[in-house]
Amino acid sequence: MVLISGGGSNLAALLEAAADPGYGATVVAVGADRPGCAGLDIARAAGIPTFVERLGDHPDRDTWDAALTHAVAEHAPDLVISAGFLKLVGARFLAEFGGRYLNTHNALLPAFPGIHGPREALAYGVKLAGATLFVVDEGVDTGVIIAQCAVPVLDDDTEESLTERIKVAERVQLVEYTGRLARHPWRVEGRRFVIDG
Ligand code: GRF
């Protein structure tokens, strides 16, 4: 199950990988927090069930969180992947899916959490940027790290060029690790994520 808010390039990569039966994972549904995002079209074109749960359609955040939890639970996913889902989920959602709700973030955590990872990495002057796949917890981008990949920051980079370079590596990582988690047992030991095999 994949949650999105935007273009859905990560979703598209997962769908492409999942077309191979040996991959080990399928996308059972795609949810979004806003209608009209391109990722929903990608899902529909692939024949995947979709739903939209807008925060603004609910009286408060807790009600939205409960509705999102219910919508996701209907598809009984083993893993829930936030691929550019720009909302923080709440306690209800984490009670149901905590430990198997994963997010991909476009920075090398714990540096540059939040929604402007590439911009802040560029402004800070780091020479390596990248992406982090992690298990979502109550914090903002603070969960246990599953995998990280690095890309160089070039002297002539703009926020756009760096963001795009990160996205390319991020997609490969997300596809690789989602498949590995579907095919192999894994566990969390303290802050360490361990995959057996
Ligand atoms: C990813 O780079 C993710 O790290 C960031 O938003 C991007 C999602 O892109 N939070 P897409 O919607 O999968 O194309």
Residues whose N, C-alpha, C, O or C-beta is under 5 A from the ligand:
A	BS01	GRF	G6 G7 G8 S9 N10 L11 A83 G84 T104 H105 N106 K167
